[in-house]
Amino acid sequence: MSSLKVIFAGTPEFSVSALDALSAAGHEISLVLTQPDRPAGRGRKPTPSPVKQRALELGLELAQPASLRGPQIAQTLAALEPDVMVVVAYGLIIPRQILAIPRLGCINIHASLLPRWRGAAPIQRAILAGDRETGVCIMQMDAGLDTGPVWSAQSLVIDDDDTGGSLHDKLAVLGGQALMGALPAIIAGEPGPTPQSGEGVCYASKLDKSEAMIDWNDSAEAISRRVRAFNPWPVAETMYNDKRLRIWMARPEPGVSGAVPGSVVAGDKHGVVVATGEGLLRLEQLQMPGKRPVAAGEFANAYPLADVRLGS
């Protein structure tokens, strides 16, 4: 495969695998675009993105524009005469004038099997919905939201214990591999990308912290999916004695209970079992405000659970 002149655009950890794959394959990465440093941590100190950190380690040219709109950035990118622009979770809108600059256009790695889960949070939405399978698509970008034709798709089974974090890591690696596999066809221009189906379209809206609060009237299965999907962010939570209790790990528990949803029906060294709208849920890892996450059995030894109803 011939070497390409590449502009790479990405920001979070998910993007790093693709950047590494392009670099390892010997492609000329003329410029890396990533979002400006953002405040992070307790001190709210400006922190570079994972892509910026990796680009600096690789000795690559870097730019952090707040927007890709306007003639100046377009002129800068056009002057590089790129063959292709690879976009992976960049987080900024790519205007039409930028899409038209590279000889081979702009290629996106999207973490779902399009047209299912277009949008910002496909990994977590797939877990929340109870999907048994997801994957990555190598997509030719157009002006729509994840609507472009697809060069290739690689599928992945969602395991019963997958969290948002573990599935993210698997798909990041798969994305870099899928990109390398698709590049020969992209360079040749054949057999060409496949237009997305008009059926099965759904949108993965951005996660909101308000979604993390558990509704104990939901089923144990639905709540366990919420816990898994929101690990490591924003982390599912409930109210315990007027304090926010974070739930990092949980799983459905065999059995039934006539207790009011949210009621703790068992709490001992083996963990904490809670009644839901349908079935029981065993809480396995919990965190009180200002404390470290602990096994639920340790929590049960430290905090009263008799006659406790979570969420109230």
C-alpha positions as CSV (number, residue, x, y, z in Angstrom):
1,M,0.0,0.0,0.0
2,S,1.4,3.4,-1.0
3,S,2.1,6.0,1.6
4,L,-0.6,8.7,2.1
5,K,-0.3,12.3,3.1
6,V,-2.7,12.5,6.0
7,I,-4.3,15.1,8.1
8,F,-5.6,13.5,11.4
9,A,-8.4,15.0,13.5
10,G,-9.2,13.5,16.9
11,T,-9.4,14.3,20.5
12,P,-10.2,11.6,23.2
13,E,-8.4,8.4,24.0
14,F,-10.6,6.5,21.5
15,S,-8.8,8.3,18.6
16,V,-5.3,7.4,19.7
17,S,-5.3,3.8,18.3
18,A,-6.0,5.1,14.8
19,L,-3.3,7.7,15.0
20,D,-0.8,5.0,16.2
21,A,-1.9,2.7,13.3
22,L,-1.4,5.4,10.7
23,S,2.0,6.2,12.1
24,A,3.1,2.6,12.4
25,A,2.1,2.0,8.8
26,G,4.5,4.7,7.6
27,H,1.9,7.2,6.4
28,E,3.0,10.9,6.3
29,I,0.9,12.6,9.0
30,S,1.3,16.2,7.9
31,L,-0.9,17.7,10.7
32,V,-2.8,16.6,13.7
33,L,-5.9,18.5,14.7
34,T,-7.3,18.2,18.2
35,Q,-9.5,20.4,20.4
36,P,-8.0,23.1,22.6
37,D,-6.8,22.1,26.1
38,R,-9.7,21.9,28.6
39,P,-9.8,22.4,32.4
40,A,-9.7,19.1,34.2
41,G,-9.1,17.7,37.7
42,R,-9.7,19.4,41.0
43,G,-7.5,22.4,40.1
44,R,-9.3,22.8,36.8
45,K,-5.9,23.1,35.1
46,P,-5.9,23.2,31.3
47,T,-5.1,19.6,30.2
48,P,-4.1,18.4,26.8
49,S,-6.2,15.9,25.0
50,P,-5.0,12.3,24.7
51,V,-4.4,12.9,21.0
52,K,-2.3,16.0,21.7
53,Q,-0.2,14.0,24.1
54,R,0.3,11.2,21.6
55,A,1.1,13.6,18.7
56,L,3.7,15.3,20.8
57,E,5.3,12.0,21.7
58,L,5.4,11.1,17.9
59,G,6.9,14.5,17.1
60,L,4.0,15.5,14.8
61,E,2.9,18.9,13.8
62,L,-0.2,20.0,15.9
63,A,-2.9,22.5,15.7
64,Q,-5.8,23.2,18.1
65,P,-8.3,25.5,16.5
66,A,-11.5,26.3,18.3
67,S,-13.4,26.0,15.1
68,L,-12.8,24.8,11.5
69,R,-14.9,27.5,10.1
70,G,-13.5,30.5,8.2
71,P,-11.1,30.9,5.3
72,Q,-7.8,30.9,7.2
73,I,-8.0,27.3,8.5
74,A,-9.2,26.1,5.1
75,Q,-6.2,27.8,3.4
76,T,-3.8,26.2,5.9
77,L,-5.2,22.7,5.3
78,A,-5.3,23.1,1.5
79,A,-1.7,24.2,1.5
80,L,-0.7,20.8,2.9
81,E,-2.2,19.1,-0.2
82,P,-3.4,16.1,1.8
83,D,-4.5,12.8,0.2
84,V,-7.0,12.1,3.0
85,M,-8.2,13.5,6.3
86,V,-8.9,10.8,9.0
87,V,-11.5,12.0,11.6
88,V,-12.0,10.0,14.8
89,A,-14.1,11.5,17.6
90,Y,-12.8,14.9,16.9
91,G,-15.7,16.8,18.4
92,L,-15.9,19.7,16.0
93,I,-18.1,20.1,12.9
94,I,-16.2,19.6,9.6
95,P,-17.5,22.3,7.2
96,R,-18.2,21.4,3.5
97,Q,-15.2,23.4,2.4
98,I,-12.9,21.3,4.6
99,L,-14.5,18.0,3.5
100,A,-13.7,19.0,-0.1
101,I,-9.9,19.6,0.4
102,P,-8.3,16.1,0.6
103,R,-8.0,14.2,-2.7
104,L,-9.7,11.2,-1.2
105,G,-12.0,13.1,1.0
106,C,-12.5,12.8,4.7
107,I,-12.8,9.3,6.3
108,N,-14.4,8.8,9.7
109,I,-14.1,5.9,12.2
110,H,-17.5,5.6,13.9
111,A,-18.1,3.3,16.8
112,S,-21.3,1.6,15.8
113,L,-22.8,-0.5,12.9
114,L,-24.4,2.3,10.9
115,P,-27.1,3.4,10.4
116,R,-27.7,2.3,14.0
117,W,-26.5,4.8,16.6
118,R,-25.5,7.8,14.6
119,G,-24.3,10.6,16.9
120,A,-22.2,11.4,19.9
121,A,-22.5,8.4,22.3
122,P,-22.9,5.2,20.3
123,I,-21.0,2.9,22.7
124,Q,-23.1,3.7,25.8
125,R,-26.4,3.8,23.9
126,A,-25.8,0.3,22.5
127,I,-25.3,-1.0,26.0
128,L,-28.3,0.9,27.4
129,A,-30.5,-0.5,24.6
130,G,-29.4,-4.1,25.3
131,D,-27.8,-4.6,21.9
132,R,-25.9,-7.9,21.6
133,E,-23.6,-6.6,18.9
134,T,-21.9,-3.4,17.9
135,G,-18.8,-2.6,15.9
136,V,-17.0,0.1,13.9
137,C,-17.6,1.6,10.5
138,I,-15.2,3.3,8.2
139,M,-17.3,6.0,6.6
140,Q,-16.8,8.5,3.8
141,M,-17.9,11.7,5.4
142,D,-20.6,14.0,4.0
143,A,-22.3,17.1,5.3
144,G,-24.8,15.0,7.4
145,L,-24.5,13.6,10.9
146,D,-22.9,10.2,10.3
147,T,-24.9,9.7,7.1
148,G,-22.1,9.1,4.6
149,P,-21.5,5.8,2.7
150,V,-19.6,3.0,4.4
151,W,-16.3,1.5,3.1
152,S,-16.2,-1.3,5.6
153,A,-17.8,-2.5,8.9
154,Q,-16.3,-4.7,11.6
155,S,-18.6,-6.2,14.2
156,L,-18.0,-7.1,17.8
157,V,-20.1,-9.0,20.4
158,I,-21.1,-7.0,23.5
159,D,-20.3,-9.2,26.5
160,D,-22.6,-9.4,29.5
161,D,-20.0,-7.7,31.7
162,D,-18.9,-5.0,29.2
163,T,-19.0,-1.5,30.5
164,G,-18.8,1.7,28.6
165,G,-15.1,1.8,29.4
166,S,-14.3,-1.8,28.4
167,L,-16.3,-1.6,25.2
168,H,-14.7,1.7,24.3
169,D,-11.2,0.1,24.6
170,K,-12.2,-2.8,22.4
171,L,-13.7,-0.6,19.7
172,A,-10.8,1.8,19.7
173,V,-8.4,-1.1,18.8
174,L,-10.9,-2.5,16.3
175,G,-11.2,1.0,14.7
176,G,-7.5,1.3,14.0
177,Q,-7.4,-2.2,12.5
178,A,-10.5,-1.5,10.4
179,L,-9.0,1.7,9.1
180,M,-5.9,-0.1,7.9
181,G,-8.0,-2.8,6.3
182,A,-10.1,-0.3,4.4
183,L,-7.3,2.0,3.1
184,P,-6.4,0.0,0.1
185,A,-10.0,0.2,-1.3
186,I,-10.2,3.9,-0.4
187,I,-7.0,4.5,-2.3
188,A,-8.1,2.5,-5.3
189,G,-11.6,4.0,-5.2
190,E,-13.2,0.6,-5.7
191,P,-15.4,-1.2,-5.2
192,G,-16.6,2.0,-3.6
193,P,-18.4,2.8,-0.3
194,T,-21.9,1.4,0.3
195,P,-24.7,3.9,0.9
196,Q,-26.3,3.5,4.3
197,S,-29.7,1.9,4.6
198,G,-32.7,4.1,5.3
199,E,-34.0,1.5,7.7
200,G,-32.9,1.0,11.3
201,V,-31.6,4.6,11.7
202,C,-31.4,5.7,15.4
203,Y,-29.4,8.4,17.1
204,A,-27.0,8.2,20.1
205,S,-27.5,11.5,21.8
206,K,-24.8,12.9,24.0
207,L,-24.8,11.6,27.6
208,D,-26.2,13.9,30.2
209,K,-25.3,13.5,33.9
210,S,-29.1,13.7,34.8
211,E,-29.4,10.3,33.1
212,A,-27.2,8.7,35.8
213,M,-29.9,8.8,38.5
214,I,-31.5,5.3,38.8
215,D,-35.2,4.8,38.6
216,W,-35.8,1.7,40.8
217,N,-39.2,1.2,39.0
218,D,-37.2,0.0,36.0
219,S,-36.3,-3.7,35.7
220,A,-33.1,-5.1,37.2
221,E,-31.9,-5.8,33.7
222,A,-32.4,-2.2,32.5
223,I,-30.8,-0.8,35.7
224,S,-27.8,-3.1,35.3
225,R,-27.3,-2.0,31.7
226,R,-27.4,1.7,32.9
227,V,-24.7,0.9,35.5
228,R,-22.5,-0.8,32.9
229,A,-23.0,1.9,30.2
230,F,-22.3,4.8,32.6
231,N,-19.0,3.3,33.9
232,P,-16.6,5.2,33.9
233,W,-18.8,8.3,33.2
234,P,-21.1,9.7,34.4
235,V,-21.5,6.7,36.8
236,A,-25.0,5.5,37.8
237,E,-26.2,6.8,41.2
238,T,-29.0,6.8,43.7
239,M,-29.9,8.5,46.9
240,Y,-28.9,6.9,50.2
241,N,-29.9,8.7,53.4
242,D,-30.0,12.1,51.5
243,K,-26.5,11.4,50.0
244,R,-25.6,10.5,46.4
245,L,-24.4,6.9,46.3
246,R,-22.5,5.9,43.1
247,I,-23.0,2.4,41.8
248,W,-20.0,1.2,39.7
249,M,-21.0,-2.4,39.3
250,A,-24.2,-4.4,39.6
251,R,-25.9,-7.4,38.1
252,P,-29.4,-8.9,38.1
253,E,-29.9,-11.4,40.9
254,P,-32.1,-14.5,40.6
255,G,-35.3,-14.4,42.6
256,V,-38.3,-12.2,43.2
257,S,-39.5,-9.9,45.9
258,G,-42.7,-8.2,46.8
259,A,-40.8,-5.2,48.3
260,V,-41.2,-1.7,47.1
261,P,-38.7,-0.9,44.3
262,G,-35.5,0.6,45.8
263,S,-35.9,-1.4,49.0
264,V,-32.7,-3.1,50.3
265,V,-33.8,-6.8,50.8
266,A,-30.4,-8.1,51.7
267,G,-27.1,-6.6,52.9
268,D,-24.2,-8.6,54.2
269,K,-20.6,-9.6,53.4
270,H,-21.8,-11.0,50.0
271,G,-23.2,-7.6,48.9
272,V,-26.3,-5.6,48.7
273,V,-29.5,-6.8,47.0
274,V,-32.2,-4.3,46.0
275,A,-35.8,-4.8,44.8
276,T,-36.6,-3.2,41.4
277,G,-39.7,-2.8,39.3
278,E,-39.0,-6.3,37.9
279,G,-36.5,-8.6,39.6
280,L,-33.7,-8.1,42.0
281,L,-30.4,-6.3,41.5
282,R,-27.1,-7.2,43.3
283,L,-24.9,-4.1,43.9
284,E,-21.3,-5.1,43.7
285,Q,-19.2,-1.9,43.9
286,L,-20.4,1.3,45.6
287,Q,-19.0,4.8,46.4
288,M,-20.1,7.3,48.9
289,P,-19.3,11.0,48.4
290,G,-15.7,11.8,49.1
291,K,-14.8,8.1,49.6
292,R,-13.2,5.5,47.4
293,P,-15.2,2.8,45.6
294,V,-15.6,-0.3,47.7
295,A,-17.0,-3.8,47.3
296,A,-20.7,-3.8,48.3
297,G,-20.0,-6.3,51.1
298,E,-17.6,-3.8,52.7
299,F,-20.2,-1.1,52.3
300,A,-22.8,-3.3,54.0
301,N,-20.4,-3.7,57.0
302,A,-19.9,0.1,57.3
303,Y,-23.4,1.5,56.7
304,P,-26.9,0.7,58.0
305,L,-29.1,-1.0,55.5
306,A,-32.1,-2.2,57.6
307,D,-35.4,-0.8,56.3
308,V,-33.4,1.4,53.8
309,R,-35.1,2.4,50.5
310,L,-32.7,3.7,47.9
311,G,-33.7,6.6,45.8
312,S,-35.9,8.3,48.4
